[in-house]
């Protein structure tokens, strides 16, 4: 998707044919079939309609071109160890153990570098609030109240 011209051919695959296909995107993001099957149909319908907006394909394509290379994030968008050490504001990371964009090893490494981070691991994909909304809500409330 980060290669111009090639991505123009591929971006069409980002538009689901129906609500059920739209919900299957969560599977590519690491959610289980059980989680996907529990999602309300209206969520799939919303995703499906959103992907049909006139600017949807161009926005995705240009976003990916702007921030990624075929080998990962462009240098100006990568967090270095030095930049992470400079973040002193308390932060909460709710990280899914099945995140295809960065496993728990990445979470632990960042957690060791940042001075004020709380890491909470969940059995989830890239969007833990889809997989475990109640748990995420509780963790966020606890963090904000601490």
PyMOL commands that set and color helices and strands:
alter all, ss='L'
color gray80, all
select helices_A, chain A and resi 6-14+19-23+25-28+33-37+41-50+56-67+75-77+81-85+104-113+128-131+133-145
alter helices_A, ss='H'
color red, helices_A
select strands_A, chain A and resi 68-69+72-73+91-96+117-122
alter strands_A, ss='S'
color yellow, strands_A
deselect
rebuild
show_as cartoon
